């Protein structure tokens, strides 16, 4: 209505769980600030990036995954319940949009809010994976996804398209930020964080070296700075692939942390 687009109907039940291309005209504040909020998503990206710094603070101050997952789960219940209520109450949906529209994509007007999937992905990795791997995967979600979106929107039209909504420019940005994040986390943050009495057993997988026995190279190891550099590059590739993949149409906020954590964990287990 009003010459504005509506989100296309989902092609499958899995697509119902994901974000469709975001039109313009469904959220009033997007029309008012079409460049700042709709095109560049500045408030949403600032929130996304800030979560990474919160995660680093929690890591460095000794907050353990077992302490964090209960409040995250408690937060997920009312947030998901509010989304369910939005689906059945147009008046509540309009109030919700009026209050939080600056942080939403217009494709979320009739779909699940990305915050729900952010919490699902975060809770999953914190529950299943070692502390350092889980923390890194959340940092990759926070920063690589933002970098891919920013650079993809700015320069994606000049590079080949990987799939719908994903460009080579965005994937390269995700790779670079992922590699830098891994190098800073394992090279600076982890060594500079003192041990805590309640640290989980086997909570740190990265030991500063990669063994190459799985490649048939005997007892050859890559240690020190070279080992960190190699693992950082591998992590950058993992972040880039995770950001670009379409896994049953699921939201990136679930796919990126879970797929990144599985891949990083697998590499460290094998090497």
CORKA-V344168 format. One record per residue. RES is the residue in one small letter. SS is DSSP state (helix for helix, strand for strand, loop for the rest). PSI is psi in whole degrees, 0 to 359 (none if undefined). BURIAL is # if it has 9 or more other ideal C-beta (glycine too) atoms within 8 Angstrom, else .. Layout:
# CORKA-V344168
res=RES ss=SS psi=PSI burial=BURIAL
res=RES ss=SS psi=PSI burial=BURIAL
This chain:
# CORKA-V344168
res=x ss=loop psi=155 burial=.
res=x ss=loop psi=25 burial=.
res=x ss=loop psi=20 burial=.
res=x ss=loop psi=150 burial=#
res=x ss=loop psi=156 burial=.
res=x ss=loop psi=153 burial=.
res=x ss=loop psi=138 burial=#
res=x ss=loop psi=149 burial=.
res=x ss=loop psi=143 burial=.
res=x ss=loop psi=144 burial=#
res=x ss=loop psi=347 burial=.
res=x ss=loop psi=171 burial=.
res=x ss=helix psi=326 burial=.
res=x ss=helix psi=322 burial=#
res=x ss=helix psi=336 burial=#
res=x ss=helix psi=335 burial=.
res=x ss=loop psi=353 burial=#
res=x ss=loop psi=173 burial=#
res=x ss=loop psi=131 burial=#
res=x ss=loop psi=167 burial=#
res=x ss=loop psi=134 burial=.
res=x ss=loop psi=117 burial=#
res=x ss=loop psi=183 burial=#
res=x ss=loop psi=130 burial=#
res=x ss=loop psi=354 burial=#
res=x ss=loop psi=338 burial=#
res=x ss=loop psi=120 burial=#
res=x ss=helix psi=317 burial=.
res=x ss=helix psi=336 burial=#
res=x ss=helix psi=326 burial=#
res=x ss=helix psi=325 burial=#
res=x ss=helix psi=318 burial=.
res=x ss=loop psi=63 burial=#
res=x ss=helix psi=327 burial=#
res=x ss=helix psi=311 burial=.
res=x ss=helix psi=314 burial=.
res=x ss=helix psi=315 burial=#
res=x ss=helix psi=310 burial=#
res=x ss=helix psi=311 burial=.
res=x ss=loop psi=348 burial=#
res=x ss=loop psi=45 burial=#
res=x ss=helix psi=310 burial=.
res=x ss=helix psi=319 burial=#
res=x ss=helix psi=318 burial=#
res=x ss=helix psi=324 burial=#
res=x ss=helix psi=318 burial=.
res=x ss=helix psi=316 burial=#
res=x ss=helix psi=311 burial=#
res=x ss=helix psi=320 burial=#
res=x ss=helix psi=329 burial=.
res=x ss=helix psi=325 burial=#
res=x ss=helix psi=319 burial=#
res=x ss=helix psi=326 burial=.
res=x ss=helix psi=318 burial=.
res=x ss=helix psi=317 burial=#
res=x ss=helix psi=318 burial=#
res=x ss=helix psi=314 burial=.
res=x ss=helix psi=321 burial=#
res=x ss=helix psi=314 burial=#
res=x ss=helix psi=339 burial=#
res=x ss=loop psi=10 burial=.
res=x ss=loop psi=18 burial=.
res=x ss=loop psi=119 burial=.
res=x ss=loop psi=154 burial=#
res=x ss=helix psi=323 burial=#
res=x ss=helix psi=336 burial=.
res=x ss=helix psi=334 burial=.
res=x ss=helix psi=323 burial=#
res=x ss=helix psi=323 burial=#
res=x ss=helix psi=312 burial=.
res=x ss=helix psi=328 burial=.
res=x ss=helix psi=319 burial=#
res=x ss=helix psi=321 burial=#
res=x ss=helix psi=325 burial=.
res=x ss=helix psi=327 burial=#
res=x ss=helix psi=324 burial=#
res=x ss=helix psi=306 burial=.
res=x ss=helix psi=327 burial=.
res=x ss=helix psi=314 burial=#
res=x ss=helix psi=324 burial=#
res=x ss=helix psi=321 burial=.
res=x ss=helix psi=322 burial=#
res=x ss=helix psi=318 burial=#
res=x ss=helix psi=319 burial=.
res=x ss=helix psi=325 burial=#
res=x ss=helix psi=323 burial=#
res=x ss=helix psi=333 burial=.
res=x ss=helix psi=351 burial=.
res=x ss=loop psi=98 burial=.
res=x ss=helix psi=324 burial=.
res=x ss=helix psi=319 burial=.
res=x ss=helix psi=322 burial=#
res=x ss=helix psi=319 burial=#
res=x ss=helix psi=321 burial=.
res=x ss=helix psi=316 burial=.
res=x ss=helix psi=313 burial=#
res=x ss=helix psi=321 burial=#
res=x ss=helix psi=323 burial=.
res=x ss=helix psi=321 burial=.
res=x ss=helix psi=12 burial=.
res=x ss=helix psi=329 burial=#
res=x ss=helix psi=338 burial=#
res=x ss=helix psi=1 burial=.
res=x ss=loop psi=156 burial=#
res=x ss=loop psi=149 burial=#
res=x ss=helix psi=339 burial=#
res=x ss=helix psi=347 burial=#
res=x ss=helix psi=358 burial=#
res=x ss=loop psi=317 burial=#
res=x ss=loop psi=19 burial=.
res=x ss=loop psi=179 burial=#
res=x ss=loop psi=140 burial=#
res=x ss=loop psi=141 burial=#
res=x ss=helix psi=336 burial=#
res=x ss=helix psi=324 burial=.
res=x ss=helix psi=313 burial=#
res=x ss=helix psi=329 burial=#
res=x ss=helix psi=315 burial=#
res=x ss=helix psi=319 burial=#
res=x ss=helix psi=313 burial=#
res=x ss=helix psi=317 burial=#
res=x ss=helix psi=313 burial=#
res=x ss=helix psi=320 burial=#
res=x ss=helix psi=310 burial=#
res=x ss=helix psi=324 burial=#
res=x ss=helix psi=331 burial=#
res=x ss=helix psi=324 burial=.
res=x ss=helix psi=324 burial=.
res=x ss=loop psi=160 burial=#
res=x ss=loop psi=157 burial=#
res=x ss=helix psi=315 burial=#
res=x ss=helix psi=321 burial=#
res=x ss=helix psi=317 burial=#
res=x ss=helix psi=316 burial=#
res=x ss=helix psi=314 burial=#
res=x ss=helix psi=320 burial=#
res=x ss=helix psi=326 burial=#
res=x ss=helix psi=323 burial=#
res=x ss=helix psi=321 burial=#
res=x ss=helix psi=319 burial=#
res=x ss=helix psi=314 burial=#
res=x ss=helix psi=316 burial=#
res=x ss=helix psi=320 burial=#
res=x ss=helix psi=320 burial=#
res=x ss=helix psi=320 burial=#
res=x ss=helix psi=317 burial=#
res=x ss=helix psi=317 burial=#
res=x ss=helix psi=317 burial=#
res=x ss=helix psi=317 burial=#
res=x ss=helix psi=309 burial=#
res=x ss=helix psi=328 burial=#
res=x ss=helix psi=319 burial=#
res=x ss=helix psi=326 burial=.
res=x ss=helix psi=318 burial=.
res=x ss=helix psi=3 burial=#
res=x ss=helix psi=330 burial=#
res=x ss=helix psi=342 burial=.
res=x ss=helix psi=358 burial=.
res=x ss=loop psi=163 burial=#
res=x ss=loop psi=149 burial=.
res=x ss=strand psi=130 burial=#
res=x ss=strand psi=313 burial=.
res=x ss=strand psi=180 burial=.
res=x ss=loop psi=122 burial=.
res=x ss=loop psi=1 burial=.
res=x ss=strand psi=124 burial=#
res=x ss=strand psi=165 burial=#
res=x ss=helix psi=324 burial=#
res=x ss=helix psi=315 burial=#
res=x ss=helix psi=320 burial=#
res=x ss=helix psi=320 burial=#
res=x ss=helix psi=320 burial=#
res=x ss=helix psi=319 burial=#
res=x ss=helix psi=320 burial=#
res=x ss=helix psi=311 burial=#
res=x ss=helix psi=312 burial=#
res=x ss=helix psi=322 burial=#
res=x ss=helix psi=317 burial=#
res=x ss=helix psi=316 burial=#
res=x ss=helix psi=320 burial=#
res=x ss=helix psi=314 burial=#
res=x ss=helix psi=318 burial=#
res=x ss=helix psi=317 burial=#
res=x ss=helix psi=321 burial=#
res=x ss=helix psi=305 burial=#
res=x ss=helix psi=338 burial=#
res=x ss=helix psi=336 burial=#
res=x ss=helix psi=306 burial=.
res=x ss=helix psi=308 burial=#
res=x ss=loop psi=311 burial=#
res=x ss=loop psi=332 burial=.
res=x ss=loop psi=0 burial=.
res=x ss=loop psi=122 burial=.
res=x ss=loop psi=152 burial=.
res=x ss=loop psi=150 burial=.
res=x ss=loop psi=151 burial=.
res=x ss=loop psi=329 burial=.
res=x ss=loop psi=18 burial=.
res=x ss=loop psi=137 burial=#
res=x ss=loop psi=145 burial=#
res=x ss=loop psi=137 burial=.
res=x ss=loop psi=33 burial=.
res=x ss=loop psi=352 burial=.
res=x ss=loop psi=109 burial=#
res=x ss=loop psi=324 burial=#
res=x ss=loop psi=121 burial=#
res=x ss=loop psi=11 burial=.
res=x ss=loop psi=11 burial=.
res=x ss=strand psi=157 burial=#
res=x ss=strand psi=125 burial=#
res=x ss=strand psi=138 burial=#
res=x ss=loop psi=23 burial=#
res=x ss=helix psi=324 burial=#
res=x ss=helix psi=342 burial=.
res=x ss=helix psi=8 burial=.
res=x ss=loop psi=25 burial=.
res=x ss=loop psi=25 burial=.
res=x ss=loop psi=225 burial=.
res=x ss=loop psi=19 burial=.
res=x ss=loop psi=134 burial=.
res=x ss=strand psi=151 burial=#
res=x ss=strand psi=113 burial=#
res=x ss=strand psi=171 burial=.
res=x ss=helix psi=220 burial=.
res=x ss=helix psi=323 burial=.
res=x ss=helix psi=321 burial=.
res=x ss=helix psi=317 burial=#
res=x ss=helix psi=319 burial=#
res=x ss=helix psi=316 burial=#
res=x ss=helix psi=316 burial=#
res=x ss=helix psi=327 burial=#
res=x ss=helix psi=318 burial=#
res=x ss=helix psi=316 burial=#
res=x ss=helix psi=318 burial=#
res=x ss=helix psi=322 burial=#
res=x ss=helix psi=318 burial=#
res=x ss=helix psi=317 burial=#
res=x ss=helix psi=315 burial=#
res=x ss=helix psi=317 burial=#
res=x ss=helix psi=314 burial=#
res=x ss=helix psi=318 burial=#
res=x ss=helix psi=322 burial=#
res=x ss=helix psi=329 burial=#
res=x ss=helix psi=342 burial=#
res=x ss=loop psi=148 burial=.
res=x ss=loop psi=108 burial=.
res=x ss=loop psi=96 burial=.
res=x ss=loop psi=25 burial=.
res=x ss=loop psi=9 burial=#
res=x ss=loop psi=158 burial=#
res=x ss=loop psi=144 burial=#
res=x ss=helix psi=329 burial=#
res=x ss=helix psi=344 burial=#
res=x ss=helix psi=314 burial=#
res=x ss=helix psi=312 burial=#
res=x ss=helix psi=307 burial=#
res=x ss=helix psi=319 burial=#
res=x ss=helix psi=312 burial=#
res=x ss=helix psi=322 burial=#
res=x ss=helix psi=316 burial=#
res=x ss=helix psi=317 burial=#
res=x ss=helix psi=315 burial=.
res=x ss=helix psi=314 burial=#
res=x ss=helix psi=315 burial=#
res=x ss=helix psi=316 burial=#
res=x ss=helix psi=317 burial=.
res=x ss=helix psi=316 burial=#
res=x ss=helix psi=328 burial=#
res=x ss=helix psi=319 burial=.
res=x ss=helix psi=321 burial=.
res=x ss=loop psi=none burial=.
